[in-house]
Amino acid sequence: MNKLEKDKILTRVRRPGRYLGTEINSVHKSPEEVKLQVALAFPDLYEIGTSHFGIQILYSILNGREDILAERVYAPDDDLEKLLGEEKIDLFTLESHRPLKDFDWIGISLLYELNYTNMLTMLNLSGIPFYSKDRGDDQPLIIGGGPCACNPEPIADFFDAILIGDGEEAILEMADAWLEWKNKENPVKSDLLDKLAEIRGVYVPSHFEFDAVSEKLTPKPGKQSSVKRTIIPDLNATYFPIDPIVPYSNPVHDRLRLEISRGCGRGCRFCQAGMIYRPVRERTPENLMEYARKSLTQTGYEDISLLSLSVGDYSCLDWLMSGIMKEFSKQQVAVSLPSMRAGTLTRPLMEEIKKVRKTGFTIAPEAGTQRLRDVINKNISEEEIIQTVSDAFYMGWKLIKLYFMIGLPTETQEDVQGIVDLVHKLKDLAGKKADITASIGVFVPKPHTPFQWARQISIEEAWERLDYIKDRLKRPGVKTKWQNPQVSVIEGVFSRGNRKLAPLLVDAWNKGARFDGWSDHFDFHLWRELMEADSINPDDYIGGKPTEEPLPWDHIDMGATKKFLQKELQKALDVEKTPGCSKETCSGCGVCDFSNIQPIFSKSPEKVENQESEEGSENINYRKLMVYYSKTDDARHLGHLEMISQVHRALRRARIPMMYSKGFHPMPKVSFSQALPVGMESLEENFIITVDSRFQPEYMLERLEGRLPEGLEAFRCEPFTKGARAGEPDVIYYKVRLEPEHDEKIMAFSEAKEYIVTHTNHKGKQWELDLAQLVEIQSMGDGAFFLSVKNIPGKSIRPMEILGHILGLSPESLAGCRVVKQPASNAGS
């Protein structure tokens, strides 16, 4: 896609910052200088995909090789999908805006079953056939990976290869195999697939035959018969992305993600992640502190999120939290924890968290009664839940989030009532001091768990239980959220499905299914009609199954043996608990060989070597500086709030000694001039920043050099004096470039003494304006014009709106127009 096409596309979509590819720490390589080009595709919106830690790891690892290029692509929102179709432009990667079909590999993240239709959208917009059997040797290799790969069968027919397990080492083995194959005189894809199948963790779906009548999957003669998950034995010996991309466009997790461990030894019987990521492998606290130092310097983030399946079980959590807060709290860096296990979030930990600000607080009791928590092997008591929440109230938290599931195996009405009773108990404990949000999800049995044979409750049963809970939790200070049971049915079908579902997926996509995980897009009636038309009964997939029955994913070895899972299922039915894996106990799941693969627990260092922050002294004197900057080229597509966030992070990366506000969420004392419309450039804007009085203005430009996103450039800094920013001037000047065909209408307007138009603002309010009294246009030749627009309160009108009225064109027709706001000193030049 050339620059003109890109500009026309980006000026016509919501949140164009999603598609720029110029973020800090993004990697840009020349295709001519590498041997392997990889497009990392995430089948959901940019805001979701940029928050995924796995993509960050693979992006950094692949680009760390000189002979490999990796670029990103996310599922386009519906407006971009429509535009690409209308303009006949292929879906493109962010970094180079080249079509996906020009890449050697397309690696697709498989994180959620309801993203599968988005995957098809991305392939279709790239001109790539859905089914692997329909793709020739000259087309990209389509590779999948992620948690849904533990049952890849519903989407197996779309992939050439699927990576099962940890990808850090296997992805480079696959790259080397591809490079060796590519150097052959007449490379044939089947030879490559045979070679890839020899790598641990690589599943080649075409090596298996599926019988649609018997629904049996059998390996082809001489091909792989099973696939063993690949495991990184020691996280401390593998790669950590210390320079992750700093996204635009408000990602859902807008913070530094610090993976402290992988795997979980708790053994919750419903939890797929807890089974398929075994064993527990902890990073050392010394490594984590070093990663935090380097990553905060590279990103400018003001939040750290500790990433783990069970953060509270990390062996050195107290030491790590104390170290992070000691070293970074004076830089106003806060720490947030994901859902915490009751009993592991202690008062000392809460005290550390609240030093900067009280970040999110979520506890997942999962079930309302002790009996059902024992069935699922949650191994927490009601007393621990109450004590943890009580401590949070005591420490000043004002909102507690609770997560429960309905439809767990053996659930009774008493268990449903238990959810209501527990929420009321906790709210009574809080009184008026705090509010509670109870989120209710429908349990979906997942492959490779003890409940993989369990029955999923019907839509009717789910609504009955949800309505019961909602009706009884109607009280001030309690908010209830829930998952649509219809969504859970489709998730359950594809979670435990087989290759018979691939045509259903294509049919649904053809009928318009997109972003099924988003409530405003999901259409259950469409799915139900198609399942009936294809003679697919959802109960065949979400119903209970005998433990001796073959399962579609039996050939995928995630480590935990089927015998162990069957034993855990029986213990659940007997309401018998299993101790978690720890330094003292082993559940005997079969993952570890205790020579290469085994649990790794860290030890807290005897000597604390954290570096005390020198910033934040209460005795510092401050002063204000005025910083002037330009916003041009791709930066014009950033919204005002997106730009502010990027500037704040650039200031933090530059170690500017800023003053912070007080209160719940300390923010840098930075004040920006009036917001520019998205799409408009400006040669001179400004912000006022309050800094340590010892910081000299001339240091500002030096430190910001290379730290702002492309298109933002600070060019002057001086002491702020009262009255230096007097608001918008009486006349604002713009330079506009149009196609020469519009010259006649522009000249006619410039000669008119009156030009009355009816203007409608973004709120739908209309009024009449005489543009001849507000606007002067001066031709500069070659399609360029100079606009002088009077700034009259109550009669403001943007340059693009002015041009629309004069030329009689829609915003879409003006998509290629460039408008550059000029400094007052440049008026008429």
Sequence and secondary structure as in RCSB ss.txt:
>XXXX:A:sequence
MNKLEKDKILTRVRRPGRYLGTEINSVHKSPEEVKLQVALAFPDLYEIGTSHFGIQILYSILNGREDILAERVYA
PDDDLEKLLGEEKIDLFTLESHRPLKDFDWIGISLLYELNYTNMLTMLNLSGIPFYSKDRGDDQPLIIGGGPCAC
NPEPIADFFDAILIGDGEEAILEMADAWLEWKNKENPVKSDLLDKLAEIRGVYVPSHFEFDAVSEKLTPKPGKQS
SVKRTIIPDLNATYFPIDPIVPYSNPVHDRLRLEISRGCGRGCRFCQAGMIYRPVRERTPENLMEYARKSLTQTG
YEDISLLSLSVGDYSCLDWLMSGIMKEFSKQQVAVSLPSMRAGTLTRPLMEEIKKVRKTGFTIAPEAGTQRLRDV
INKNISEEEIIQTVSDAFYMGWKLIKLYFMIGLPTETQEDVQGIVDLVHKLKDLAGKKADITASIGVFVPKPHTP
FQWARQISIEEAWERLDYIKDRLKRPGVKTKWQNPQVSVIEGVFSRGNRKLAPLLVDAWNKGARFDGWSDHFDFH
LWRELMEADSINPDDYIGGKPTEEPLPWDHIDMGATKKFLQKELQKALDVEKTPGCSKETCSGCGVCDFSNIQPI
FSKSPEKVENQESEEGSENINYRKLMVYYSKTDDARHLGHLEMISQVHRALRRARIPMMYSKGFHPMPKVSFSQA
LPVGMESLEENFIITVDSRFQPEYMLERLEGRLPEGLEAFRCEPFTKGARAGEPDVIYYKVRLEPEHDEKIMAFS
EAKEYIVTHTNHKGKQWELDLAQLVEIQSMGDGAFFLSVKNIPGKSIRPMEILGHILGLSPESLAGCRVVKQPAS
NAGS
>XXXX:A:secstr
  HHHHHHHHTTSS GGGG    BT     GGG SEEEEEEESS HHHHTT HHHHHHHHHHHTSTTEEEEEEE 
  HHHHHHHHHHT   B TTT  BGGGSSEEEEE   GGGHHHHHHHHHHTT  SSGGG  TTS EEEEESGGGG
S GGGGGG SEEE B  TTHHHHHHHHHHHHHTSSS  HHHHHHHHHTSTTEE GGGEEEETTTTEEEE TTS  
 EE B  S GGGS   SS  B SS  SS SEEEE EE   S  TT HHHHHT S EE  HHHHHHHHHHHHHHH 
 SEEEEE SSGGG TTHHHHHHHHHHHHGGGT EEE  SB TTTS HHHHHHHTTT     EEEEESSSHHHHHH
TT    HHHHHHHHHHHHHTT  EEEEEEEES TT  HHHHHHHHHHHHHHHHHHTTS EEEEEEEE    TTST
TTTS    HHHHHHHHHHHHHHT STTEEEEE  HHHHHHHHHHHS  GGGHHHHHHHHHTT   TTSTTT  HH
HHHHHHHHTT  THHHHS   TTS  TTTTEE SS HHHHHHHHHHHHTT       SS     S   SSSS  B
     SS          TT  EEEEEEEEEE GGGGGS HHHHHHHHHHHHHHTT  B B  SSS  B EEE S 
  TT EEEEEEEEEEEETTS HHHHHHHHTTTS TTEEEEEEEE  TTS   S SEEEEEEE  GGGHHHHHHHH
H S  EEEEE TTS EEEEEHHHHEEEEEEETTEEEEEEE  TT    HHHHHHHHHT  TTTTTT EEEEE GG
GTT 
